[in-house]
Structure formats: structure tokens, C-alpha cells
Amino acid sequence: MLKRFDQNTRRILKFPAVLPCEDVNPATLLRSLIALSRSVTGYQSEFYATQRRNARESIRQVSILYMFFAEIMERDVSGLPDSAVLCFSELHQSLQKIIYLLEDCTSTGARVWILMKSHFVATQFLSSIRAIATALDILPLNSIEVSNEIKELMEMILKQASKAKMEVDPDDDYAMKRVMLILNQFENRFEPDPILIKRVLYHLRIDSWNECHKEIRFLDEQISLENNERELHLLNTLAGFMRYCRGVLFENSTHNYDDDDDKSAGKPNLEILSCLNPEDFRCPISLELMTDPVTVSTGQTYDRVSIQKWLKSGNLICPKTGEKLATAELVPNLNLRKVIQQYCIDHGVPISKFQSQSRDISSTILPGSPSCAESIKFLTDYLVRRLRNGTEKQKSRSAFEIRLLAKSNIYNRLCLIGSGAIPPLLTLLSSPDSTTQENAIAGLLKLSKHTNGKKEIINHFGLNPIVKVLTTGLKQESKQIAAATIFYLSSVVTNQKLIGENPDAIPGLIDLIKTGTSCAKKNSLAALFGILLYPRNHQTALESGIIPLLSHLISTSQKPEIVTDSLAVVATLAESFDGSETILKASSLPLIIKTLQTSPSRAAKEYCVSILLALCNNLGTEVVAVLASNTNLIGFLYTLSTTGGSQGSKKARSLIRIIHRFHETNSSGLMDNWDSSRIAAVRSC
């Protein structure tokens, strides 16, 4: 049986080709060789921005091998000599590597990266073709029944492969040197000639905004996976260069882009997720959820941290299968990581996690390379000039580019803020064009994540126009982005007071919870949570009818994360006496108890305990009596006291003590007098 390697987990320009098993059946081996050869020839019609000659020559030679394998399969292969089987095994590995090379050379968004790796890629093509020659050298061609024509072709392939010269194409080499010149000019704070840049892009057939954007997305993905400092330096340099090209050279081209970070988390593939077993997401070593799954040479998947510790301790076998590892290389399992992330999103993320990023962007505080730093500075200055002095279309395009540039890079945000992007973006919020307004508020959202951005927005009186977008925005998307922006502004204590003093802010967020999409609800709940950390804002929220609204969400929402976030806001309001009293009057106590007993989310349970504890502390015996009468409740509290987080466990234990004290006082006949009719009313809520 042949060993297989999942190509979806492979890093670009990594070639985990494996030899077939020693006892492989010759017929099985030949069928696999035919399939590999057919795959190689299938790349003949693909476009090659670079490595055209090397790819074409490799495909030509493999196409002849394909004819050779196909003719052998037409005859009896049971009597093949051992040397022939050995040759075929070596060819099998070489063909795998050629497929990887062709796949990389035609990979979406990898054109500039492959160009800068031209010498390395050419060397890999050469080693693969020479490996074919070495394998054919031991092939007993005269002992194999094939036609004379095929034999002649195989002898020709052997000679050509032995003398093959897989070199960098002169045009590729020239384009690569031009890129190096451009990058050097950026590093020396000299803005390159656009004509020089366009010639390089023309060579790579990067002729539109969308093509440029694909290059950036590819480079960003490689940056997130790369650990080698030298490679990271080049990747960051090229990413900065391509961002400059996208923003400056393709300003007028059409583009297709949907920012899920602003609008929604996207629709999960429920059919696929429903078939998954969450236990498969746990690392076999640590038994914890895998945050960075990687695959080893045996095909097993582990969390990166766990398997690295295993290898560093001197273990050279696969922990799960016991097989010896052919290599210590860890290949990121990107597909599994995406599935795990989607599964976590669909099954609820507590509001305390709202500020966490889908990936750690702390490394982007620094630009990655001097060339990248200067190219971003040139780009941000250009975009801000367009915001101030351009046409309405240019202003909208610049706002869109800012929205994109600041999405997941701290250094880019700092450059944009320093270039003065915030005041003209605030001006664009009043634009009559819905797209311009959306791009402006989305850009402000990204910049509000930076400390300096929050200050600039407030100092330039940006709160009122943001709230106006929240309440009267031209598009639903703009309203929910405004809510998210208010959330980030509320992370500053002094801003919480300012937001609360705006008469439309809290009512606007509550209205968006009533009428908005799931994403709008989540953004609004997060913003309210931040604003209500300032106690004086509680009264405004309570008067706006927030408790009945949140109770309705908790009881009816099918989104676990919305239920959890609603409970978080209720828990914040319950800390005050007025909030506790409103919760009780709204008949929400039974709902909180039921949610504690039925919710699968630990975060939701902990928020329920926080609410119940606050109600007991603020309203006293009338609430405690209701809790004490629920015989099942104490068991759930005991479970949470041992399995919850530090704060959740502590509050569960406090609530247990309160209930026990009530029972002890009641049984001793020393219980204080209380209005029994009121307690009966509370029980029947």
C-alpha cells in the first residue's frame, strides 16, 4: 500500500515526497505512476508567470514516461525484475516532487514569491529531473516488454535527463533584479518610478487590483506560518511592496472584496460541522483543543506545542502509531485549523473573548523590514492626500484601501493615524453615498483598535458622527460597524462616560439589537457591555427597556454566543440595586435559573451564577428563598464550583454558602421575618 501525503497541509516550496512501501505490488505501483504522470501532464495548460521553460521541459519528459507506464500496464507486470520495481519506486518519488513544483508555480497569489525564489525553484526542478535520470539508469529496459519506439524514447529521456540544464529564465532573472532594485529604493526612502514597477508587474501578469490582492493574501498567510527570520524578512518586504502597488498603481481598477471582520463571521457549513466529532479536535498528546494543528510524516496530527515538546525530549517516533518518523518536519494542517475555528465560533465565544483576535497580531507592531516600513509610509501619505483632496470616487477608494490596510496590522494603523487619516474619515461619515460611508466607518473601526486611534477620534469630536451612523446609517452594515467602533472606544474609562452622555448612543445600540442581524446584535451587546462598566450608564439602559429585550434573546436565540453575550450584559446590570430590581420585576429570575441548568456553555453558566449572586446580595432573602426551594440547583452549583474558571468557581461557592446559610437559619427557627406573599410571587414568576 502506498503512503500518501495530504497536499492541502503542505507549505509552499516544501516537498514531502515519500517512497512507496518496499513490498508494494508492482501493478499498484504502476497504476499510481500513471495517475501521477497524468497529473503532471494536466499542468500543461496552466499559466506560468515564471519557470516556463523548466515546467514545460519537466512536463514533456513525464509525458513520455506516461506512455511507457501505460504500455507496461497492458502486459503482465507480475514478472517485472526487482531492479525495475526499485526504479519505479524512485520515479514515483520524483514525480511527486514535480507535481509539488508545478502546483507551487501555478499557485494563486504566489507569483512574486516564486519569482524571488527563482534560483531555488530551478534547482529543485533540476534535482527532480536528475533523479529521474538516476532511476532510469538502473532500469533493465531490455527485460521489459515494450515497443521499440517506447524503448527509443526512454533512452532519449535518460540522455536528456542526465544532461538537463534547468536554469533561471533570463527574463525572470531580470525581473527579479528589478524587484530587488525597487525594494532597495524603498529602504533608502526613495519612492520608485511607477513605470519600473509596472514593468515587473506586467512580467508577472499582475494587471489588476484583484490580482495584486491575491498576492498580498498569499504573502500574509505565509507570514503567519513562517518561523525563519530570513524568510520572514523577505515575505514582509514583498507584502509591503504589493500593498503599495495595490493602493497606488491600481487605484482605478475594479475590485471584489468582502470584509468579514466588519460584517459577519460568515455562514458556517452546518452540514459538514454537524457530522464532526469534537473529540477529533483534541491533541492526542495533551488532550486539549488543538489551536495550531500540524501533521507529521506518518500522517497523524498533533498540536504544534505538544509535538514540539515530544520531539525535543528525544522521541523520534509517532506518539500515536509508534512508527519511526522519517523527518521532524511539522506541516501546518490549515484545513483542520479552519474547521476548529469555525466550530468554536458556532458554539459560542463569551463576550470576555470579544477583544481577542483570530490570530495573534502582536508581531505586527514592527513593520517586518525597513523596506516594508517605508513602502507603507509612502502608501499611507498617498491615501490621506486622496482623502483630503481627491474626487468623491477617489475618497471612497482611499477609505476602502485604509479599511483593508489597517485590518490586521498594528504598524499600518500607526502609520495611518500619524498621517492624519482620522479627520477626513470622520468627514466622510456624512457622505450621501452608502458605500463611501461604509468604507469610512470601517476604516475608523480598524483605527479605533489602536490606542492613538481612540484618542484621535475623541479629540476630533468623532463620537457624535459615529453615533449618528449607528442610528441613521445608510446601510445595515454601516450601523453594525459603528456599534463595533463604539465597543472599542468604550475600552477607555473616560470614553464610557462620554458615550453614556450621548442621548442616542445607548438607545441606538438597543434598537440595533431589536432590528439588526446576528452580527449587529453581537456588536451591540459588546458595545453595551463596555459602556455599562461605567455604573452611571445603567439607568439609561434600564429605562430603555434593555432587561426584557435581553431576556427575550436569552430564551429564544439559536445562537449560543448571543445568549452568552446577553447574559454578560445582564450580569453587569445586576451589580446595581436598580438593575437587580428590574431583573426581578421583569420575571427573569426563573429564566436565569433554567439557563444555568440547561446551557452547554460554561461561560453562560458562570454569567448566570454572577447574576444570581448579585440578586441575592442586592435583594436578599426573597431571592435566596426561591433559589433554596429549587432542589436541583445546588447540584449544578457544586459542579460549576469544581469545573468553572477561577471567578466562576468562587461565585458558585459563595452562592452555595448563601443557600446553606438560609437552610440552616430556616431550620433553626431564627430566620428573619419577610413578606411571604412577595416570596410566593417571586417563586411563581
N, C-alpha and C positions, 0 to 999 in steps of 0.2 A: 504494500500500500504506500502511496506517495505522501510525503509530508507536504502540507500546504501552509501558505502564509497569507493571512488576510491583508490584501493590498490597501484596504481602507484605513489600516492602522499604521501605514508606513510613512515615515517622514520623507520629504523630497530629497533626492540625491543620496538616499540610503538604500542599499541593495541587499536585503536579507534573503538572497537566493540560497536554496538548500539542495543538497544532493538527494536523490531518491534512496530509499532503503536498499540495503545490499541484496536482499533476497526478492527484489521486485520482479514480478512476472514480466517477461520481455514484451508480451502483447500489450499489457497495461502501460508499460513504459513507452512503447511506440505510439499508442493512442494519445498519451499525454504530450509527446513530442509533436504529433500532428496538430493537436489543439494549440500548443504554444506557437508553432510555426504559423498557423492560420491567424493567430492573434497579432503576431509581428507583421505579417503582410497586410493586415487590416489597417495598419497605421500609414499605409502608402498614400492615402488620400487626405491625410491630416495636413494642417498648415504648420510649417516650422519657421518661426521667426528667426531662429539661429540653428546652427548644426545641420543645415540642409544636406550638405554632401555626405557627412558621416551617417546621418539617418538613412539617406537613400541607399548608400552602399551596404549598410547593415541589412536593410530590408531585401535588397537584391540577393545577397548571399543566402539569407534564410529562406527566401522563396525557392531556391534550388534545393536546399535541404528538405523543404516541404515535399517536393516532388519525389525525392529519394525515399523519405519515410513512407509516403503514400504507396509507392510501388512495392516496398518491402511488405507492407501490411496485406497486399493482395496475395502473398505467398505464405507458406508455412513458416512461422517465426520460432517454432519450438526448438529448432536445431541451430539457432544462432550461436556462434562462438562466444566464449566468455569475454574475450577482448572486445567484441562488438557491443556486448551489453555494457561493458565498462565505458566504452566510447560514448554510447548513447546517454549514459548517466551524466558524463561530463558535459555533453551537449545540452542536456536538459537544464543544468545549472546556468550555462552561458545564455541560453535563450530566455530564461527568467530575467537575467540581468539586462538583456537587450530590451525586453518589454518594459522594465522599470525605466530605463533611459528614455525610450520613446514616449512613455507616459509623462515623464517629467518635462521633456522638451515641448510637449504639446499641452501641458497643464495650464488651466485657466489662471491668468494673473501672474504667471511665473516668467514672463518674457525678459524683463530687465534683470531678474536674478540669474536666470540661465545664461544671459549674455555675460554678466560679470563672473560667472563660473565657467566660462568657455574652455579654458585650458584643462580644468579638472574634468569636465564632461567629455572633451575629446579624448583624454587619457583613458576614461572609463570605456568609451567605445572601442578604443584600440585594444585594451586588455581583454575585452569580451571577444573581439574578432580573433585575436591571437590565441585565446583559449579554445576557440573553435578549431583553429589550425592544429593545436597541440592534441586535441581529442581525435581529430581525423587522422593524425599521424599514426595512431595505433589501430586504426580501423582496418581489418582484413577484408578489403574490398573484393578481392578475388574469391573469397569464400562466401560471398553473399550473392544470391540470385537476383540480379537486376539487369536491365538492358544495358547494352554497350554505351548508348547515348548518355544514360544517367551516370555510368562509371566515368565517362569522359568529363562530364560536368563536375562530378565530385573531385576528380583530380585537379581540375581547373580551380575549384574553390579552395582546395588545400594550398595550391601555389599562391593564389591571390591573398588568402588569409595570412599566410606566412610572411608576405611582403607588404601587407596593408600599411598605409600611412594615413591614420586618422588625425588630421591636423585641424587647427582652428581656421575657419574660412577667413581670408584676408579682409572681407567686408565686415565680418563680426569683430575681428581684431581692431579694425579702425574705429568701429562704433564704440567698442569698449574703452579705447583710449580717449575718445571724445567725452564719454561719461566721466572718466577719471579727471579730465581737464575741467569739466563743469563742476564737479564736486570740489575740486581744489579751489576754484574761483569762489564758490560759496564759503568755503572755510576761511578764505582770506578777505571775506566781507565785500566781495565784488559781485554784483548781480550779473549773471551770464547773459550773453546775447541770445535773445529768443530764437533767432534763426538757427544758431548752433544746436540748441535744444531740440528744435523741431526736426532737424535732420536725423538726430538719433532716434526720436520717436517714430519718424517715418520708416526708418530701417526696421524697427520692431513692429511696425503696423499698429502702433498705439495712436489712433487718429480720432479719438472721441473721449468725452468725459467718462462715459461708461467703461471704456477700455482702461482708462487711467485709474478709475476707481477699483476695478478688479485687481490691478497691480498692488494698490495700497492695501486692500483687504488681505491679499495673499501675504504680503510682507508683514502686516500686523500679526497674522496668525503664526508665522514663523518666529516672530519676535517673542510671542507668548510661550513658545515651545523650546526656544534655544537657550542653552546654558553656556556655550562657548563665548567668551568675551570678544574674541576677534570677529566671529561671525555676527554677533550682536551689533558690533560697531558698524559693520558694512550694511546690515539689514536696516538699522536705524537711519543711516546716511541715505540709503536709497528710498526709504519711506518718506523722509523729509523732502527729498528731491521730487518724488512723484506727487506729493501733496502740493508742492509749489506749482508743478505742471498742471495739475487738475484745477487749481484755483485761478491761475493767471492765464495759461495758454488755452484752456477750454472753457473760458467764461461764457461764451455764447452758444455752446453746443447743448443739445438736449440731454437730459439725464433721467434715469429711473432710480429712485431711492426711497425706501420706506424705513423710517427710524422707529424701530420697535421700542427702543428705550423711552421714547416720548409717548407713544400712543398706547400700546398694549403689549402684553407678553406673547402675543400670537396665539393661534388656536392649536391646542395640542392634538396629536393624533390619538384620539381616545381609543380607537380600535386596536392600535398597537399596544398602547400603555395598559389597556385592560388585560392583555394576555401576559404581561410581565410578572415575574415573581420578584418582589423587592429584596428577597434574600440573595438573589444573584448579584445585587449591587454591593454586597459586603465583601471586603477583602478576606481571602481565605486565611491570611496570617493574623491580622488584627481583629477580624470580625466586625470592623467598623465600616460605615458607608464610605465607599471609595470616592475621594474628591479629585484625584488625579490618576485614573486607571491607566496602567501600562501593561503591555504584553511582552512576555519573554519568549525565547526561541522555541520553547515547547508548545507555544500557543496558549498557555494559561495567562490569566490576567490578575494582577495584584495592584494594590495602591502603591504609588511610587515610593513614598516614605518607608513603608513596611518592607518592600522587596529590597530597597537600598540597604536598610539595616541588616537584612538577611545576608546579602552578598558581602557587605563589609565585615561581617563576623567570620568570613572564610568559607561559607557554604557555597558550593558550586553546583548544586542540584536544584531541580524544580521542587519547591516545598510541597506541591500538591500531587505530582506524578512520581517524584523520586528519580526522574530522568536527569542525566548529566546535561547541564546547559552548554550548548555549542558556543554561545557567546554571552557576554554580560550586558549586551546592548538592550536597553529598555525602549520599546516603541510605544508612543502615546496611543491609546485607544480612543480616538476622537469621537467615534460614533457612540460608544458606551458612555462617555463623559456627557455628551449632549442629552442622551436618554435619561441619565441620572439627574441632570439639572432640570429637565422638563418634568420629571416625576416629582422632584422636590417642589417645584413651582405649583404643580397641580394639586399637591396635597398640603398646601398651606405653609406660608412663611410668616412668623409672627412679626408684629409691627416693630419690635425691637431690632429686627434684622433689616429694616427698610433701607437703612443707610449703607448697608454692605453692598459692594459691587459684585457683579457676576464674576469678575476676576480681579485680582489684586493689581491696582494701577499705581501703587506707591512708587514703583520703579520709574514711572514717567515724570517724576519731579525733575529729573535731569533729562536733557534732550537726547542723550544716547551717543552723540558725536558732535564735534564743533561744526561740521558742515550742515548737519541737520538743524542745529540751533540757528545758524544764520539764514538758512533757507526758510525756516518758519518765521523768522523776524521779517524778512522781505515780504513774505506772503501776508502776514497779518497787517503790516503797514499798507500794503496794496488794497486789502479788503476794506480796511477802515476808511481809506481815501474814497473808495467806491461808495461806501455807506453815506459819506458826507456830501459828496459832490456828483455822484453818478445819476443816471436816469432812474426812473422808478423801477424799471426792469433790472438794472444793474444793482440797485439797492437790495431788491428781493433776492437776487442771485448771491450777492455777498453775504446776506443774512443766512441764506441756506448753507453756504460754504463754512461760515463761522459755526453754525449749528453742528456741522459734520466734524470740523476741525477740533472742536472743544469736547467732543463726545466722551472720550476715554483717555485723555492725556492732560496731565496737570500742567506740564510745561507750556503746552499750547494755550491753555486757559490763561496762564500768567502773561504770556506774550500779548494775547488779545486784550486783556484788561489794561496792560501797560500801554498798548497802542491807542487806547481810548475808544474801544468798541461799544461800551455800555451806553453812553448818552445817545448816540444815533440809533441804537437798537430800541431804546425806550421811546424815541420819537416815532419809530415805525409801528409801534403798537396801535396807534390811532389810524393806521392806513385803512382806506376803504377796500383794499384788495385782501381777500381772505388768506391767500397763500402767503403774501408778504407778512401779514400779521402772525400767521402760524410760524413762519421761519424766524421772526424776530423774538417771539416769546420762547421758542425752543432754544434759540441761541442764548437767551438770558437764563433759561433753566440750567444749561450747562455751565455758564459762568458763575451762577449763584452757588455752585458746589465749592467754589474756591473762596477762602476767607476774604481775600481782597475784593472778590466779586460781590459778596454780600454788602460790604461797606460801600462800594461804588454805587450799587443800586439804591441803597438807602440815602446816601449823600446827595444823589442826583434826583431825589424825590420820586423814585421809581415805584414805590409801593402802590400809590393810587392808580396809576395806569395799569399795573399788573392786576389789581383787584377788579378794575373795570373790564379787562379781558375775561376774568373769571365769571363775571356776571352777565356781560353783554357781548362776549366774543363772537366773531362771525362764523366760527366753526366749532363743533363739539370738541374736536381735537385741541384747539387753542385753549378752551376752557379747562380741560383736564391737565394740560401742560402748565397753565397758570397755577392750578392747585398744587402741582408738584413743586413749582418755583416757590410758592408761599411756604411749603414744608421746609425747604432748605433755608429760607430766610428765618424761619422760626427757630432754627437751631441756635441763634444768638439771643440771649435772655432779654436784652433791651428791645429787640425786634418783636418779641412776643407781646410786649405791652403796646407797641405801635400798631401792630396788626389788629389787636383787640380793640383799639380805639377807632379803627376804621369802621364805620357803621355798616358797611356792606360785606366785609370780609367773612365773618363767621356765618351770617345768614346765606351768603353766596355759596360757601362750602356745603352747607346743609342742603340747599336747593340742588346742588350738583349730585349729592348722594341720592336724592329722590329721583332725579331725571337722567342721570348720566349712565355711561357704560360701566362694565365691571372695573375697567382701568380707572375711570373717573371716580368711582366710589372709593377705590383703594387710595388714589392720590389725595382725595378729600379727607378721608379718615386719617391718613398720615399727617396731613397739614393740621387738622383739628387736634390731633394728639400733641403735636408740637406747641400749638398755640395755648392749649389748656394746661400746659405745665406752668403757666402764669395764672395763679388762683383767681385773680380778679376777672379773668375772662370767662369763668364758669357761669356766672349769672346770665350773660348774654346768650350763651349756648343753651342753657336750660330754658330761658324764656322763648327761644326759637323752636322749642319742641324736639330737642335732639334725643331725649331718652325714649319716647315712644317710637321714633324713627329707627333708632338703633336696636330696640327690642324686636321690631318687625324684621330687621335684617338678620338678626341672630336666629330667629325662629324660621325664617323662610329661605335664606340664601343657600344656594347649592355650592357656593364657592367657599371652601374651608378657610382660605386666607382672609376673606371678607368677614366671616364670623369672628375669627381671631382678632382682627383689627378693630371690629366693633366692640368686642369685649374689652380691648385695651383702652378705648376711649371711655367706656362706661366705668372702668376701674379708676381712671384718672378723676372723673367727675365724682365718684363715690367717696373720694377722700374728704370732700367738704360736707358739712351737715346738710346744706341745701340740696346738694347732689344726692345724698343718701335718701333724703326725704322724698325727693322727686322720683327716684327709682322705686321706692315703696308705694307711692301713690299711683304710679303707672302700672302697678301689678306685675312688676318684672321679677320679683323675688323667686316665684316658682320656676320661671324660665331659666334663671341663673343656676338654680339647684339642678334642674333637669339637664342643662348643658354640661355641668360638672360631671354628672353621672353617665352621660352618653357620648360626649365628644371624644373622637380618637386622638385629638391633638393635645399633647402635653401642655403647650403654651396656652391653649384655650382653657384648659383645666386650671392652670395657675392663675390666669386672669379672673376666673370665676371665684377662686379662693380669695383673691385680693378684694374682690367686690364684697363677698360675704363678710370678710373680716372687717372691712370699713363700715359696713352696715351695722355690724354688732357694736363696734366701737362708738359709732355716732348715734345710733338709735336704741341701743341697749336691749333690755330683756324681751321686748316684744318681737325682735328678730331672732334672738337666741332661742326663745321658746319654740318658734317654728322649726328652726334647724334641729333642735333636740328631739322634736317629735318625729323626725324622719329617721327611722331606724337603719336605713341603708346608707345614709350619708357618711357616717363615721368610718365605715369600711373604705370608702373612696378616699377619704382624707388620710387614713393610715397609709394607703398605697402611695398616694402622692407625697407623703412625708418622707418616704424612702426612695422613691424613683424620680422625684422632681428636681429642678435646679436648686441652687442654694437658697434663693429668696423664696421660691415656691414651697420648698420643704419647710422653711422656717415659718411661713404664714400658715401652712397646713397644721403644723404642730400648735401654733398659737390658737387656731380655731378649735382644735381638739380640746385644748385645756379649757377654753371658754365653755364649750358644751359640757365637759365633765364637771366643771365647777357648778354649772346650772343644775345638773342632775343631783350632785351632792347637796346643794343648798335646798333643792326641792324635796329630796328625801328626808332631810333633817328637820323640815318644817320651819326653816329660818328664811325662806325665800321672801323677798320684799313683795309688798302688795303691788299689783299692777292692774290695769284695766283689762279684765278678762274678755270683755266684749271686743276690745281692739285687737287682742291677740287672736281671737277667733276669726276676726275679719281678715287679719294678715294670713292666717292659715288657709283661708278659703280663696285667696287671690288667684 
